[in-house]
Each structure stands twice: as C-alpha cells, then as structure tokens.
C-alpha cells in the first residue's frame, strides 16, 4: 500500500443530537500512515466524528469508507479500527498480559499465536517486564500504554485515540506525546487523535484538522495552521496572537502601504488586498521585536509603552500598549549578556516584526 492511499474517507457526514446539529455536511480524507489530529474546543464535533469513524455513533447522513470499503452501517467490531478511550477501560481483575490478550481470545485466535502477538505488542510499548502486573499497580502512563498495546495487538488499519493524555500530569503528558509519536512511526499505521490541546496537536501531528461548530475551519500541517491561519477562529484558537486593525492605502510592486493602528507601515508581503480594504494584521508574540527609543524619535512606524514584563528564563515577555490604545504581547529570547535587553515599566519602545511574517485577514 502506498503512503498516499486513502485509508479513511468521509463523505457528506452530518450528525444531530435532539435536533441540534453537531457535524455539518463534512468531507475528509485521511491517508495511510498519517498521524492526524482533530483539534477544537469542547462541543466542536471532533469526538462525535471519531466515534462515527469507529462505529460507536451512526451518522444521520453521509458515508464512511475504511480502506476503500463502505462501513457506514457496520458495528465497531466489524471495522478494521481500534480505539483508545480517555478512561483506558482496562479490566481491573486481569493482568497486563490478559488485558492485551482479551480481544485475541474473543476472536478465537489460535493459542500458539496469542503469546507472540501479546509480547510483541508489549515490546512496542516497552512493557514486556510488566506482563504479570495488575492495572492498579501501574502508573497512569503505564496504564495508557497497556490500553495502546491492547488496541494495536490485532494490527488494525486505523487507531482512534480520544483524548488519551488528558488525565495525565504535565510532565507525563509530554513524555507520552513523544512515545505515542514513536509508536506510530514504528507501526506505520494511521493514528487519528482527538484533543483540545493546541500544543499537543502541533507537536505530534502530520496534519491538524481544526474544527468548530461541526465544521472544518482549516486542514493543514502544524506549520501551516500556526503560521498561516485561514480565519480568526483558527488564529485565536491555535496559540497566542496579536490582532491589529489596519486599512490598505496603497499597493506597490508586491508590497502594501497600510495605516496600522493610526501609523503608516509598509507590509513586505503581497497579501492580495486592494486599496481601501479594512484588514486585521496578525502577529505571533515571538514574531515581534522591541527596540528602545532613546530620543524623541518619531520615525518608528509603531510605538508604545511597556506596561509589564515577565521573565520566563528563555524568554522575556512584554505587554505593550500602543499609542492607539491596543495592547499587544511580545516574546523575545532573553539575552543575559546584552545590557540593553531590559525594559522599564512606562518606557516608550518601537514595535517591529520580521518582514513578511505578518498575516492579513479581511476585517469581517
């Protein structure tokens, strides 16, 4: 099977609960070997979509295909997918080994094959030495890995993961993000992961599907979603963002002259806007550069006053109130050897950004 072969295809999927639409006429293709994350706030439809793929919910309209075969009306046990739930759902009275072997025994896999398959799955999640332990004697991260081993032991074509890291503490969650990605690469099967955590989605995924109100807002690589959000929902939901109001005054040779928060600025990237268009200029905090204004220099396009600074070790975060009254945040790598790299509350500073790193969206 080629890497770009479709493994999951959803056509015109719609789902309502008690008359309230949760997923609206949604199309989506997922390919073999991808790590795809469905990202969005609570109630956006991402878990419902996952459950429709797994067969735990029946869509009202549309079709579900897995590996080219329509499975729209098939129950979960007839689909070549397995699911890791948020609660792990391990059997407390069974050992790690028996938890992983349970599904194989239910499908009457020959006994002489079960041991090799179970131990191979435990090797994948690095729990071979824990085969005889009971679930209550494992840490949260180990229990999660048992749940993954149980899901992969039958070598499904697709593994569905419904917020499996949400119950873990921060340090363990970060560790498991790395381990999950390594497991996915080792197995080479498709992972479809649901989360509301933007950092989790960006760090683990090949593709991120951003959802809101049952509709896909953006489908792209983590880099595309973060650096080039398609709309204000994506911009605000994925990471921190500064939003400035601007009006395009002139277009010239691929550049734009714009009035940004009452000041004239040259935008060095052709954003395909016309003179007179009202736009929103988006900047990530890490894209902004601040400079001291030593004299009454009015040549800097944007200026403001330092309201607050926060030292975070690697970065210095500064809150700046622009002359227009708009408040923005800048996050700069801290240079302890530079005596100039320090701002005082109330100090006036120039506000710049890396040429071409701004994003412009219509002011709707």
C-alpha positions as CSV (number, residue, x, y, z in Angstrom):
1,X,0.0,0.0,0.0
2,X,1.4,3.4,-1.0
3,X,1.7,6.1,1.7
4,X,-0.8,8.4,0.0
5,X,-3.5,5.8,-0.4
6,X,-6.7,6.8,1.4
7,X,-7.4,4.7,4.5
8,X,-10.4,6.7,5.8
9,X,-12.9,8.7,3.7
10,X,-15.8,10.6,5.0
11,X,-18.5,11.9,2.5
12,X,-21.1,14.5,3.5
13,X,-21.2,13.4,7.1
14,X,-23.9,15.1,9.2
15,X,-25.0,14.3,12.8
16,X,-27.5,15.8,15.2
17,X,-28.5,15.1,18.7
18,X,-32.1,16.0,19.8
19,X,-32.3,18.4,16.8
20,X,-29.0,20.1,17.5
21,X,-26.5,19.8,14.7
22,X,-23.1,18.6,15.8
23,X,-21.4,17.8,12.5
24,X,-22.5,19.5,9.3
25,X,-22.0,18.0,5.8
26,X,-18.4,17.2,6.4
27,X,-15.9,15.7,3.9
28,X,-12.5,14.4,5.0
29,X,-9.8,12.1,3.6
30,X,-7.1,10.5,5.8
31,X,-4.2,8.7,4.3
32,X,-2.2,5.5,5.2
33,X,0.5,6.1,7.8
34,X,-0.6,9.6,8.8
35,X,-0.8,11.0,12.3
36,X,-3.9,13.2,12.0
37,X,-5.3,15.3,14.9
38,X,-8.8,16.6,15.2
39,X,-8.4,19.8,17.2
40,X,-11.0,22.1,18.6
41,X,-12.9,23.3,21.7
42,X,-15.4,21.2,23.6
43,X,-18.6,20.6,21.7
44,X,-17.0,21.3,18.2
45,X,-17.8,17.8,16.9
46,X,-14.4,16.2,17.0
47,X,-15.2,13.3,19.3
48,X,-18.5,12.7,17.6
49,X,-16.6,12.4,14.3
50,X,-14.1,10.0,15.8
51,X,-17.0,7.9,17.2
52,X,-18.6,7.9,13.7
53,X,-15.4,6.6,12.2
54,X,-15.2,3.9,14.9
55,X,-18.9,2.9,14.5
56,X,-19.9,3.9,18.0
57,X,-22.2,6.6,16.6
58,X,-24.3,6.3,13.4
59,X,-24.3,9.4,11.2
60,X,-27.6,10.8,10.1
61,X,-26.4,11.4,6.6
62,X,-23.3,10.6,4.6
63,X,-20.9,7.6,4.1
64,X,-17.9,6.2,5.9
65,X,-15.2,4.3,4.0
66,X,-12.3,2.5,5.5
67,X,-9.6,1.2,3.1
68,X,-12.0,1.6,0.2
69,X,-14.8,-0.3,1.7
70,X,-18.0,1.4,2.9
71,X,-18.6,0.6,6.5
72,X,-21.4,3.2,7.2
73,X,-23.7,0.6,8.8
74,X,-21.2,-1.8,10.3
75,X,-20.7,-2.1,14.1
76,X,-17.3,-1.3,15.7
77,X,-16.2,-5.0,15.8
78,X,-16.7,-5.3,12.0
79,X,-14.5,-2.3,11.2
80,X,-10.7,-2.6,10.9
81,X,-10.1,0.1,13.6
82,X,-9.5,0.1,17.3
83,X,-10.0,2.8,19.9
84,X,-8.1,4.0,22.9
85,X,-10.5,5.8,25.2
86,X,-9.8,8.6,27.6
87,X,-10.5,6.3,30.6
88,X,-8.3,3.5,29.2
89,X,-11.1,1.0,30.3
90,X,-8.7,-1.7,31.5
91,X,-10.1,-4.8,33.2
92,X,-9.1,-4.5,36.8
93,X,-9.2,-8.2,37.5
94,X,-7.0,-9.2,34.6
95,X,-3.2,-8.9,34.4
96,X,-1.5,-6.7,31.8
97,X,-0.9,-9.8,29.7
98,X,-4.6,-10.9,29.9
99,X,-5.9,-7.4,29.2
100,X,-3.9,-7.3,26.0
101,X,-4.8,-10.9,25.1
102,X,-8.5,-10.4,25.7
103,X,-9.5,-9.3,22.2
104,X,-7.5,-12.1,20.6
105,X,-9.2,-14.7,22.8
106,X,-12.6,-13.3,21.9
107,X,-11.9,-13.7,18.2
108,X,-10.6,-17.2,18.8
109,X,-7.1,-16.5,17.7
110,X,-5.0,-19.8,17.9
111,X,-3.4,-20.1,21.3
112,X,0.0,-20.7,19.9
113,X,-0.2,-17.2,18.2
114,X,-1.6,-15.3,21.1
115,X,1.6,-15.2,23.3
116,X,3.8,-14.0,20.4
117,X,1.3,-11.3,19.4
118,X,0.8,-10.1,23.0
119,X,4.5,-9.9,23.8
120,X,5.2,-8.1,20.5
121,X,2.6,-5.5,21.4
122,X,4.1,-5.1,24.9
123,X,7.5,-4.8,23.4
124,X,6.2,-1.9,21.3
125,X,5.0,0.0,24.3
126,X,8.0,-1.1,26.4
127,X,6.1,-3.1,29.0
128,X,7.3,-6.7,28.4
129,X,8.5,-6.8,32.0
130,X,5.1,-5.7,33.3
131,X,3.1,-8.6,31.8
132,X,2.1,-10.1,35.1
133,X,1.2,-6.9,36.9
134,X,-2.3,-5.8,37.7
135,X,-3.6,-2.5,36.3
136,X,-3.9,-1.0,39.8
137,X,-0.2,-1.5,40.3
138,X,0.7,0.7,37.3
139,X,1.2,4.4,36.9
140,X,-1.2,6.4,34.7
141,X,1.3,6.4,31.8
142,X,1.8,2.7,32.1
143,X,-2.0,2.1,32.1
144,X,-2.3,4.2,29.0
145,X,0.4,2.1,27.3
146,X,-1.4,-1.1,28.2
147,X,-4.5,0.4,26.5
148,X,-2.5,1.2,23.4
149,X,-1.0,-2.4,23.4
150,X,-4.5,-3.8,23.6
151,X,-5.6,-1.7,20.7
152,X,-2.6,-2.5,18.4
153,X,-2.3,-6.2,19.1
154,X,-4.7,-7.0,16.4
155,X,-2.9,-4.7,13.9
156,X,-5.8,-2.5,12.9
157,X,-5.6,-0.3,9.9
158,X,-6.6,2.7,11.9
159,X,-6.1,3.6,15.6
160,X,-8.5,6.1,17.1
161,X,-7.4,8.0,20.2
162,X,-10.0,10.0,22.1
163,X,-8.0,12.5,24.3
164,X,-6.0,9.7,25.9
165,X,-3.5,12.1,27.6
166,X,-5.9,14.4,29.3
167,X,-5.8,12.6,32.7
168,X,-2.0,12.7,32.9
169,X,0.0,15.4,34.7
170,X,2.0,17.8,32.5
171,X,5.4,16.1,32.7
172,X,4.0,12.6,32.0
173,X,1.8,14.0,29.2
174,X,4.8,15.5,27.5
175,X,6.6,12.2,27.8
176,X,3.7,10.3,26.3
177,X,3.4,12.7,23.4
178,X,6.9,11.6,22.3
179,X,6.2,7.9,23.0
180,X,3.0,8.0,21.0
181,X,4.6,9.5,18.0
182,X,7.5,6.9,18.2
183,X,4.9,4.1,18.4
184,X,3.0,5.4,15.4
185,X,6.2,5.7,13.4
186,X,7.3,2.2,14.4
187,X,3.9,0.6,13.5
188,X,3.3,2.7,10.3
189,X,-0.4,2.7,10.8
190,X,-2.8,5.6,10.7
191,X,-3.5,7.4,14.0
192,X,-6.5,9.7,14.4
193,X,-6.1,11.6,17.6
194,X,-8.6,13.9,19.3
195,X,-7.5,16.8,21.6
196,X,-8.4,20.3,22.6
197,X,-4.7,21.0,23.5
198,X,-3.1,23.1,20.7
199,X,0.5,22.3,21.8
200,X,-0.3,18.6,21.8
201,X,-1.7,18.8,18.2
202,X,1.2,20.8,16.8
203,X,3.9,18.7,18.4
204,X,2.6,15.3,17.4
205,X,0.7,15.6,14.1
206,X,1.4,15.3,10.4
207,X,-1.9,17.0,9.8
208,X,-4.1,19.1,12.0
209,X,-7.8,19.4,11.3
210,X,-9.2,22.4,13.2
211,X,-12.9,22.2,13.9
212,X,-15.5,24.5,15.3
213,X,-19.3,24.1,15.5
214,X,-19.2,20.9,13.4
215,X,-17.3,22.4,10.5
216,X,-13.6,22.1,9.4
217,X,-12.1,25.5,9.8
218,X,-8.6,24.5,8.5
219,X,-6.9,21.4,7.3
220,X,-3.1,21.6,7.1
221,X,0.3,20.8,8.5
222,X,1.1,22.1,12.0
223,X,3.3,24.8,10.4
224,X,0.6,25.9,8.0
225,X,-2.1,26.1,10.7
226,X,0.1,28.0,13.1
227,X,1.8,30.4,10.7
228,X,-1.0,30.9,8.2
229,X,-4.4,30.6,9.9
230,X,-7.2,30.9,7.4
231,X,-9.6,32.7,9.7
232,X,-9.9,34.5,13.0
233,X,-11.1,31.4,14.8
234,X,-8.0,29.4,13.9
235,X,-5.8,32.4,14.6
236,X,-7.2,32.8,18.1
237,X,-7.6,29.1,19.0
238,X,-4.2,27.9,17.9
239,X,-1.5,29.7,20.1
240,X,-1.4,33.3,21.1
241,X,-2.0,36.1,18.6
242,X,-1.8,39.8,18.5
243,X,-4.6,41.5,16.3
244,X,-4.0,44.9,14.9
245,X,-6.5,46.9,12.8
246,X,-5.4,48.3,9.5
247,X,-6.5,49.9,6.3
248,X,-4.7,49.3,2.9
249,X,-3.7,52.7,1.5
250,X,-1.6,51.7,-1.5
251,X,-0.4,48.7,-3.4
252,X,3.1,48.8,-4.9
253,X,5.2,46.2,-6.6
254,X,4.1,43.3,-4.3
255,X,4.1,45.4,-1.2
256,X,1.4,47.2,0.6
257,X,1.3,50.6,2.3
258,X,-1.1,50.4,5.2
259,X,-2.4,52.5,8.1
260,X,-1.9,50.2,11.1
261,X,-3.4,51.4,14.3
262,X,-3.1,55.0,13.1
263,X,0.5,54.7,11.8
264,X,1.9,54.3,8.3
265,X,3.6,50.8,7.8
266,X,5.0,49.0,4.8
267,X,4.0,45.4,4.6
268,X,6.6,43.5,2.6
269,X,4.4,40.6,1.5
270,X,1.7,40.8,-1.2
271,X,-1.5,39.8,0.5
272,X,-3.8,40.4,-2.5
273,X,-5.7,43.1,-0.9
274,X,-6.9,46.3,-2.6
275,X,-6.7,50.0,-1.7
276,X,-9.3,50.9,0.9
277,X,-9.7,47.3,2.3
278,X,-10.0,47.1,6.0
279,X,-8.0,44.2,7.4
280,X,-6.7,42.6,10.5
281,X,-3.0,42.3,10.8
282,X,-2.0,39.2,12.9
283,X,1.4,38.7,14.6
284,X,2.5,36.0,16.9
285,X,4.2,37.3,20.1
286,X,7.5,35.6,19.1
287,X,7.5,37.5,15.7
288,X,7.6,40.9,17.4
289,X,10.8,42.8,18.1
290,X,11.0,45.7,20.5
291,X,13.6,48.5,20.5
292,X,14.4,51.2,22.9
293,X,13.6,54.8,21.8
294,X,16.4,56.9,23.3
295,X,15.3,60.2,21.8
296,X,12.0,61.7,20.8
297,X,12.3,59.8,17.5
298,X,9.1,59.7,15.6
299,X,10.4,57.7,12.6
300,X,9.4,54.3,14.0
301,X,6.1,53.2,12.5
302,X,4.6,51.6,15.6
303,X,5.3,52.8,19.1
304,X,4.0,52.0,22.6
305,X,4.7,52.0,26.3
306,X,5.8,49.0,28.3
307,X,3.0,48.0,30.8
308,X,4.5,44.8,32.2
309,X,7.5,42.4,31.7
310,X,7.7,38.8,32.7
311,X,11.0,36.9,32.8
312,X,10.5,33.3,31.8
313,X,14.1,32.1,31.7
314,X,14.5,31.5,27.9
315,X,12.2,34.4,27.0
316,X,11.2,37.9,28.2
317,X,7.5,38.6,27.6
318,X,6.5,42.2,27.4
319,X,3.0,43.7,27.4
320,X,3.0,46.9,25.3
321,X,0.2,49.4,25.0
322,X,0.4,51.1,21.5
323,X,-0.3,54.8,21.1
324,X,-3.7,53.7,19.6
325,X,-4.6,52.0,22.9
326,X,-4.4,48.5,21.6
327,X,-2.4,46.1,23.8
328,X,0.0,43.5,22.4
329,X,2.4,40.9,23.7
330,X,6.0,40.4,22.6
331,X,8.0,37.3,23.5
332,X,11.7,37.7,22.8
333,X,14.6,35.3,23.6
334,X,16.3,36.6,26.7
335,X,19.9,37.7,26.2
336,X,21.5,38.0,29.6
337,X,24.8,39.3,28.1
338,X,23.1,42.3,26.5
339,X,22.7,45.2,29.0
340,X,20.2,46.8,26.6
341,X,17.9,43.8,26.8
342,X,15.7,45.1,29.6
343,X,12.6,47.3,29.6
344,X,11.3,49.5,32.3
345,X,7.6,49.9,33.1
346,X,6.4,53.1,31.3
347,X,9.3,53.1,28.9
348,X,8.5,54.0,25.3
349,X,9.5,51.4,22.7
350,X,9.4,50.9,19.0
351,X,7.4,47.8,17.8
352,X,8.7,45.9,14.8
353,X,8.3,42.4,13.3
354,X,10.2,40.2,10.9
355,X,9.4,41.2,7.4
356,X,6.8,39.1,5.7
357,X,5.8,37.2,8.9
358,X,2.6,39.1,9.3
359,X,-0.7,37.5,8.3
360,X,-3.6,39.6,6.9
361,X,-7.2,38.6,7.1
362,X,-10.3,40.6,6.0
363,X,-11.8,42.6,8.8
364,X,-15.2,40.9,8.9
